Amino acid sequence: MMLTILQQLQQAGAISRLDYQFAALIAEKQQPYAYPQPIADLAVLLAALSSYHSQNGSTCLSPTDFEHGDFFDLAMQTELRPLLQQIQQHLNGIAPNQWQYLLQEQQHIAFGEQFEPARPLLWLNGLLYLYRNGVDEQQVAQQLSQRSSQRAALFELPRLAAFLAQLFPATDSQIDWQKIAVATALRHNFSVISGGPGTGKTRTVCNLLLTLQWQQQQWQAEPLNIALVAPTGKAAARLSESIGNSLAQLPSTIDHRLKQQIPLQAQTLHRLLGIQSERRQARYHQANPLPFDLLLLDEASMIDLNLFTQLLNALSPHTRLILLGDKDQLASVESGAVMAQLCQFLAQGYSRQHCAYLEQVTGQNLDTIQHESVEHGHPIRDCLCFLRKSYRFDQNSGIKVLAESVNLGRFDSWQWFAQKSDLTCYPYPLEQPANTVENRTFNPTLNALELILKHAVNWYADYLQAVHQFDDFSHESLKTVFTAFNKVRLLSGLRSGEFGVEQLNMALSERLRQKGLLNFRQRHEGYHGKPIMVLQNDNAVALYNGDIGLFLTDKQGNSRVCFEDGKGGFRDVSPSRVPPHEAAFVMTVHKSQGSEFAHTVLILPLTASPVLSRELLYTAITRAKTHFSLFATQRVWQSAVQKPILRRSGLYGLLNLMSRP
Ligand SMILES: Nc1ncnc2c1ncn2[C@@H]1O[C@H](COP(=O)(O)OP(=O)(O)OP(=O)(O)O)[C@@H](O)[C@H]1O
């Protein structure tokens, strides 16, 4: 039976307990019906497969992905290949393109838009979903389709054009994509602004908010009530800081009352929606919508499908929604890739009508550079903006060229480490150095870890020196410690294993203790100088998953966990009130999203792993402001560069379907 094979796969660690249990549930539901055996087996397999891919970030399965006969990525695992062959035998030659047709009679699978929770699997637009994902994706597609077809009111175009000209003085003959983005976002009550690091996303958004408030002023209407949100506390703090910086750089000719109408404080999306726990309904939802005219969501690529659905449901139709982020970064940990799916419409180019409008308000003619079909595109394409020019890095920046090269999947991206002074690579020694013959048992893992620890101890020395000199919780003392801590951050692509964050944190704190730089008895306890990362949201203390704090003890022996408050200050919390957390000398690349560090160090394992992808490298590189260092072998680096994440989602397809006349 298929279920027996799945049980063996679970025992071998190839699939999770959840995957197996879901398949077992479907097998149980089938019992009263006498389905032919291969079809019953197919349904059980697809249940486990849907769960497996959902946990890996996909929202659905496409039968076309299984035409080569591999399931659960077993083909690459020699010892599990016999189980793969058994699966294939049970399927008895059923081809993936027959799946949907053959499963029509199954009582536990729904088809089309007949959403029934009693049927935990759902075929929608030729793709197989877990019920929850299918419902969410359908809702997102419906809401975004409606929003993208609605036009927002605009003030008199010539006067609007004059105001934009003030904000974006013409500098050269090139297209000013920031100005295009503002004009595009003004016209719709939904827009997406994507761009790499330092492309001016925050500056663009600031100018957009100003223009919207200016329109209100011209209409003699109340200023817009604006909410700024981000997925994590850190990202919210960075957004608040960047908005403040952008406002400070505005031309002095801009009415200062308009500047005052831009909020300076961002909050997390969980907090805004009033999500207490996964099980309880959020405070804001369809029947109790958020009381804002405009919601700006930063780092939107980190938002998973379910949270995004909750957000859309909590917005009233008149609330303008702006998504900001970098489409090329890692997607959310949970399933969904909303930003990446939406940005696929960038390939279509703006409609002629939108180009004509842009020319009127920005004076820029895009017709000459549009090469795609502009007649029959999706309305969403006119809501998308892509910023192309980086203002943070100069043309010689290694960080910039490396990020671009990785993004393009270039096999030769490794060469930049030898050519750019802001990039350093520490390749792992794979063989015993020729002059050290006495040590016959060369261990590549230990050698690699030793190389990492040696450098990490040096990089943390300044911070630990500041910790050593820390004597009270005054603003000045905290500032010194946090500044030293934020200079460098070590990132790993993995959670577990010798090169995963758990073991690296353990090894590094132990080494720092041996060197006399840290003093603790139990590394699980809080100790002076221990950086921690919060792992769960807790509204009561306003601490959220991903927040980073420092455990500090003053000269009187009082201990507090201190956090940056995002406004240039600090807040402290009693150690007993901090939600579940872990050490943060090293953090995962996923958790580093939304943060930036002067010197960012990426640690890769000695051997390739399925989680190492192009997006993971890109995200790690773009966390660096002035220097990027890498511990890796060329082989593992190159295999990750060549592996873009394949996340199945049907959102793009559903949106296309809905826009058909
Ligand atoms: N058009 C421009 N002309 C000159 N400088 C600019 C322009 N746009 C942005 N900058 C500068 O580039 C830097 C980055 O801008 P901004 O913070 O808006 O970018 P971002 O895309 O939001 O960055 P991040 O990657 O941090 O999210 C800022 O110092 C900003 O002043």
Ligand as a Chemical Component Dictionary entry (heavy atoms), coordinates in Angstrom:
data_LIG
# 
_chem_comp.id                   LIG 
_chem_comp.type                 NON-POLYMER 
_chem_comp.pdbx_formal_charge   0 
_chem_comp.three_letter_code    LIG 
# 
loop_
_chem_comp_atom.comp_id 
_chem_comp_atom.atom_id 
_chem_comp_atom.alt_atom_id 
_chem_comp_atom.type_symbol 
_chem_comp_atom.charge 
_chem_comp_atom.model_Cartn_x 
_chem_comp_atom.model_Cartn_y 
_chem_comp_atom.model_Cartn_z 
_chem_comp_atom.pdbx_ordinal 
LIG N1  N1  N 0 17.230 59.713 -6.886 1  
LIG C1  C1  C 0 18.194 59.758 -5.962 2  
LIG N2  N2  N 0 19.207 60.625 -6.065 3  
LIG C2  C2  C 0 20.186 60.652 -5.146 4  
LIG N3  N3  N 0 20.245 59.882 -4.069 5  
LIG C3  C3  C 0 19.259 58.981 -3.902 6  
LIG C4  C4  C 0 18.187 58.871 -4.832 7  
LIG N4  N4  N 0 17.370 57.881 -4.414 8  
LIG C5  C5  C 0 17.881 57.414 -3.281 9  
LIG N5  N5  N 0 19.022 58.055 -2.972 10 
LIG C6  C6  C 0 19.863 57.811 -1.799 11 
LIG O1  O1  O 0 20.200 56.414 -1.771 12 
LIG C7  C7  C 0 20.139 55.918 -0.432 13 
LIG C8  C8  C 0 19.146 54.760 -0.382 14 
LIG O2  O2  O 0 17.838 55.267 -0.568 15 
LIG P1  P1  P 0 16.581 54.557 0.075  16 
LIG O3  O3  O 0 16.813 54.327 1.524  17 
LIG O4  O4  O 0 15.373 55.292 -0.329 18 
LIG O5  O5  O 0 16.672 53.172 -0.712 19 
LIG P2  P2  P 0 15.972 51.787 -0.365 20 
LIG O6  O6  O 0 15.755 51.111 -1.688 21 
LIG O7  O7  O 0 14.778 52.037 0.467  22 
LIG O8  O8  O 0 17.101 51.086 0.443  23 
LIG P3  P3  P 0 17.081 49.731 1.284  24 
LIG O9  O9  O 0 17.828 48.772 0.477  25 
LIG O10 O10 O 0 17.786 50.151 2.512  26 
LIG O11 O11 O 0 15.668 49.328 1.512  27 
LIG C9  C9  C 0 19.718 57.083 0.465  28 
LIG O12 O12 O 0 20.872 57.646 1.022  29 
LIG C10 C10 C 0 19.080 58.051 -0.502 30 
LIG O13 O13 O 0 19.223 59.379 -0.094 31 
# 
loop_
_chem_comp_bond.comp_id 
_chem_comp_bond.atom_id_1 
_chem_comp_bond.atom_id_2 
_chem_comp_bond.value_order 
_chem_comp_bond.pdbx_ordinal 
LIG N1  C1  SING 1  
LIG C1  N2  SING 2  
LIG C1  C4  DOUB 3  
LIG N2  C2  DOUB 4  
LIG C2  N3  SING 5  
LIG N3  C3  DOUB 6  
LIG C3  C4  SING 7  
LIG C3  N5  SING 8  
LIG C4  N4  SING 9  
LIG N4  C5  DOUB 10 
LIG C5  N5  SING 11 
LIG N5  C6  SING 12 
LIG C6  O1  SING 13 
LIG C6  C10 SING 14 
LIG O1  C7  SING 15 
LIG C7  C8  SING 16 
LIG C7  C9  SING 17 
LIG C8  O2  SING 18 
LIG O2  P1  SING 19 
LIG P1  O3  DOUB 20 
LIG P1  O4  SING 21 
LIG P1  O5  SING 22 
LIG O5  P2  SING 23 
LIG P2  O6  DOUB 24 
LIG P2  O7  SING 25 
LIG P2  O8  SING 26 
LIG O8  P3  SING 27 
LIG P3  O9  DOUB 28 
LIG P3  O10 SING 29 
LIG P3  O11 SING 30 
LIG C9  O12 SING 31 
LIG C9  C10 SING 32 
LIG C10 O13 SING 33 
# 
